[in-house]
């Protein structure tokens, strides 16, 4: 665990997962938004579709993305946005869209609802994993034939989307996990409760549906934005630690074009 002692100035050197160090969080959000816009522009120019895996966390890139889409009159008609995950209630149903934690509600209000309808993709191309039919998202990715970019963050235990660590599972087995419903770990519940519900762990949903790690790893590019104090340790383990299903982000060390984008805060030495 010597990687926890890597100072900010040395972070990224000899890393097994590239790290782009930026200034404040706004720079990270701007880079993510530009990646989204640039990819769509390039595919539109070729007459090709764009397929993105999209998170609700981080979310700061979306206001910039929305503004650029509207200003540039960028058509999203040939775009497919596949959201990573969603919280479920005790019956494994989606939370209502008006629930504070609903990812579907967020995307409707803050992304799709703020883009000029003339530019927006059809509703059937705004996709969330279905807890009643998880395999349908895996099948959709296969039918589309590609994922251009998977955007996201990294959880405190290294999870990508809600692909929680799996004890006793090899990295090869873990890498084949597809879209599914599962329990959220105590670590994730705690970290999310701090950020979303002022620490009310007992009020957090305990179940979720998540896109599979296989779908994420299949993307041509993966871009992960990190910002928080505890990300100081997380990004060092992801980029320098042993590849293992017990810390899923380490599996990106084998990816041909994955990158962590960090603000100056998360780049600081943990201790």
C-alpha positions in Angstrom: 0.0 0.0 0.0 2.9 2.3 -0.6 0.8 4.0 -3.3 -1.1 5.9 -0.5 2.2 7.8 0.0 2.4 9.1 -3.5 2.4 13.0 -3.4 0.2 15.0 -5.7 3.2 16.1 -7.8 4.1 12.4 -8.5 0.5 11.2 -9.0 0.2 9.6 -12.5 3.8 8.6 -12.9 4.1 4.9 -13.7 0.4 4.5 -13.1 -1.3 1.4 -14.5 -4.4 3.5 -15.1 -3.8 7.0 -16.6 -4.6 10.0 -14.5 -5.3 13.5 -15.8 -4.8 16.1 -13.0 -6.8 19.3 -13.3 -7.5 22.3 -11.1 -10.9 22.8 -9.6 -14.0 20.6 -10.1 -15.3 22.8 -12.9 -12.3 21.9 -15.1 -13.1 18.2 -14.7 -16.8 18.8 -15.5 -15.8 20.8 -18.6 -13.5 18.1 -19.9 -16.2 15.5 -19.5 -18.8 17.7 -21.2 -16.4 18.4 -24.1 -15.7 14.6 -24.5 -19.5 14.1 -24.8 -19.9 16.9 -27.3 -16.8 16.0 -29.4 -17.8 12.4 -29.7 -21.3 13.2 -30.9 -20.0 15.8 -33.4 -17.5 13.3 -34.9 -20.1 10.5 -35.2 -22.7 12.9 -36.6 -20.2 14.0 -39.3 -19.7 10.3 -40.2 -23.4 9.6 -40.2 -22.7 7.1 -37.3 -24.7 6.7 -34.1 -23.3 7.6 -30.7 -23.6 5.3 -27.7 -22.7 6.6 -24.2 -23.0 5.0 -20.8 -24.0 7.9 -18.6 -23.9 8.3 -14.8 -25.9 10.3 -12.2 -22.7 11.0 -10.2 -20.8 12.9 -11.3 -23.4 15.2 -12.7 -21.6 18.6 -13.0 -20.9 18.0 -16.6 -24.5 18.0 -17.6 -25.3 21.7 -17.3 -22.2 22.4 -19.6 -23.3 19.7 -22.0 -26.8 21.0 -22.2 -25.6 24.5 -22.9 -23.2 23.4 -25.6 -25.8 21.2 -27.3 -28.3 24.1 -27.4 -25.7 26.7 -28.5 -24.2 24.5 -31.2 -27.5 23.2 -32.4 -26.0 19.7 -31.9 -28.5 17.0 -33.0 -28.8 14.1 -30.6 -31.2 12.2 -32.8 -28.7 9.4 -33.5 -27.5 9.2 -29.8 -28.2 6.5 -27.3 -27.7 7.4 -23.7 -27.6 4.3 -21.5 -27.8 5.3 -17.8 -25.6 3.2 -15.5 -27.9 2.4 -12.7 -30.9 3.3 -10.6 -32.0 2.8 -7.0 -34.9 0.4 -6.3 -37.5 0.1 -3.6 -38.0 -2.9 -1.3 -40.0 -4.6 -4.1 -37.2 -4.1 -6.7 -39.2 -1.4 -8.5 -37.8 1.9 -9.6 -38.1 4.7 -7.1 -40.7 7.3 -8.2 -39.3 9.9 -10.6 -40.1 12.6 -8.1 -38.1 10.9 -5.4 -35.0 12.9 -4.3 -32.7 10.0 -5.2 -34.3 9.0 -8.5 -31.7 9.0 -11.2 -34.5 8.8 -13.8 -36.0 12.0 -12.3 -32.7 13.8 -12.4 -32.1 13.0 -16.1 -35.6 14.1 -17.0 -35.3 17.4 -15.2 -31.7 18.4 -15.6 -30.7 16.9 -19.0 -33.5 15.9 -21.3 -35.9 18.6 -20.0 -33.4 21.4 -20.7 -32.4 20.4 -24.2 -34.3 21.9 -27.2 -36.9 19.2 -28.2 -35.8 19.7 -31.8 -32.4 18.4 -30.9 -33.3 15.6 -28.5 -33.2 11.9 -29.2 -36.4 9.8 -29.2 -37.4 8.7 -25.7 -36.7 5.0 -26.5 -33.0 6.0 -26.9 -32.8 7.3 -23.3 -32.4 4.0 -21.6 -32.2 2.9 -18.0 -31.5 -0.7 -16.9 -34.8 -2.5 -16.3 -35.0 -4.3 -12.9 -37.7 -6.6 -14.4 -35.6 -7.4 -17.4 -31.9 -6.7 -16.8 -30.8 -8.8 -19.7 -32.5 -6.3 -22.1 -29.8 -3.7 -21.6 -27.0 -6.2 -22.2 -28.8 -7.3 -25.4 -29.2 -3.7 -26.4 -25.5 -3.0 -26.2 -24.9 -6.1 -28.3 -27.4 -5.0 -30.9 -26.0 -1.4 -31.1 -22.6 -3.0 -31.6 -20.6 -0.6 -29.6 -20.3 1.8 -26.6 -18.3 4.9 -27.6 -17.6 6.1 -24.1 -18.5 5.0 -20.6 -18.6 8.0 -18.2 -18.7 7.7 -14.4 -17.0 7.9 -11.1 -15.5 5.5 -8.6 -17.1 4.4 -5.4 -15.3 4.3 -2.1 -14.8 0.6 -2.4 -13.8 0.9 -6.0 -17.2 0.1 -7.5 -18.1 1.3 -11.1 -21.8 2.0 -11.5 -23.2 -0.3 -8.7 -20.8 -3.2 -9.5 -19.9 -3.9 -5.9 -16.8 -5.8 -4.9 -17.2 -9.6 -4.9 -15.3 -11.7 -2.4 -14.1 -15.0 -3.7 -14.6 -14.1 -7.3 -11.7 -13.9 -9.8 -11.2 -10.7 -11.8 -12.0 -12.8 -15.0 -15.3 -13.9 -13.5 -16.1 -10.4 -12.3 -15.4 -8.9 -15.7 -18.1 -11.0 -17.2 -20.9 -9.8 -14.9 -23.7 -8.2 -16.9 -26.6 -6.0 -16.0 -28.4 -7.2 -12.9 -30.2 -6.3 -9.7 -28.2 -6.5 -6.4 -27.8 -5.4 -2.8 -25.9 -2.2 -2.2 -22.9 -2.6 0.1 -22.8 -1.0 3.5 -19.7 1.1 2.4 -21.6 2.5 -0.6 -24.7 3.2 1.5 -22.7 5.1 4.0 -20.8 7.1 1.5 -23.9 8.0 -0.5 -25.9 8.8 2.6 -23.3 11.4 3.6 -23.5 13.0 0.2 -27.2 12.7 -0.6 -29.1 12.4 2.7 -27.0 14.2 5.3 -25.9 10.9 6.8 -29.3 9.2 7.0 -28.0 5.7 6.2 -31.3 4.0 7.2 -33.2 6.1 4.7 -31.1 5.0 1.8 -32.5 2.4 -0.7 -30.8 -0.9 -0.2 -31.3 -2.3 -3.7 -30.3 -1.2 -7.1 -30.1 -2.2 -10.8 -26.8 -1.7 -12.5 -25.3 -2.0 -15.9 -22.7 -4.8 -15.9 -19.0 -4.4 -15.6 -18.8 -6.3 -18.9 -20.7 -3.5 -20.6 -18.5 -0.8 -19.1 -15.3 -2.7 -20.0 -16.6 -3.1 -23.6 -16.6 0.7 -24.1 -14.0 2.1 -26.5 -13.2 4.8 -23.9 -13.8 5.1 -20.2 -13.7 8.4 -18.4 -14.0 8.7 -14.6 -14.3 12.0 -12.8 -13.3 12.1 -9.1 -13.5 15.1 -6.6 -13.9 14.1 -3.0 -11.4 13.9 -0.1 -11.8 10.1 0.1 -11.0 9.8 -3.6 -7.4 10.6 -2.7 -7.0 7.0 -1.6 -9.4 5.5 -4.1 -7.6 6.8 -7.2 -4.3 5.6 -6.0 -5.5 2.1 -5.4 -7.3 2.1 -8.7 -4.2 3.3 -10.6 -1.5 1.5 -8.7 -3.0 -1.4 -6.8 -3.4 -5.0 -7.6 -6.0 -5.9 -10.2 -8.8 -7.6 -8.3 -12.6 -8.1 -8.1 -12.4 -6.8 -4.5 -11.7 -3.3 -6.0 -13.5 -3.2 -9.4 -11.9 0.0 -10.7 -8.6 -1.8 -10.9 -10.0 -3.9 -13.8 -9.6 -0.8 -16.0 -5.9 -1.2 -15.8 -6.2 -3.6 -18.7 -8.5 -1.2 -20.7 -7.0 0.3 -23.9 -8.3 3.8 -23.3 -9.4 4.5 -19.7 -8.6 7.6 -17.7 -9.3 9.1 -14.3 -9.9 12.9 -14.3 -9.2 14.4 -10.9 -9.5 17.8 -9.4 -6.6 19.2 -7.3 -8.4 18.1 -4.1 -8.6 14.4 -4.9 -5.1 14.5 -6.2 -3.7 15.4 -2.8 -1.7 12.8 -0.8 -4.1 10.9 1.5 -1.9 10.8 4.6 
